[in-house]
Amino acid sequence: MVQALHIRVLLADDQAMVRQALRSALQDYPNIEVVGEASNGEEAVAAASKLFPSVIVMDISMSQMDGIVATRLIKAQHPQIAVIGLSVHRDHQVEAMQQAGAFEVLAKDKAVTELYSAVQRALASIQPVPSSGDTAVAA
């Protein structure tokens, strides 16, 4: 029997209520652990290096450093981390977030219902499941 991959998630949003809603949306999945939260881009960059999440859920619009700059920095330092953007906008910011390295951008009003499947897709994009003929090598 194959066990589900353990997924470490960091939540980055300047609104505590949004972070709590995202945490609640993920808490019932046994293979997901929310390892930390950040309230701005600077905190997200620092937390990525300290907590080693598999996936970061990143709001685009935050103070001190926005999610676009934070995503660019995180992906440069940790290309193995998948970033999922969150936005209330559907404009150039979404495109900029994807160019910075975000796997995808979810509309904030749909994030709670779509987050788990987005996390699964993002993780699969950077850590493909080996086929039965492949041999896994420990890092």
Number of C-alpha atoms within 10 A of each C-alpha: 3 4 6 9 12 11 18 18 26 24 25 31 26 20 13 13 10 17 20 14 13 21 19 13 16 20 13 10 11 11 13 18 18 18 15 19 21 22 19 23 28 19 15 29 23 13 21 22 12 10 14 17 23 24 24 28 28 31 31 29 20 19 13 11 16 20 32 26 16 25 30 21 18 25 18 13 13 17 13 17 26 28 31 26 27 26 21 16 14 11 9 9 17 22 14 16 28 19 13 20 21 26 21 18 25 22 16 17 11 12 20 17 13 14 19 16 10 18 24 13 17 21 21 12 13 15 13 9 12 9 8 7 6 8 8 10 5 4 3
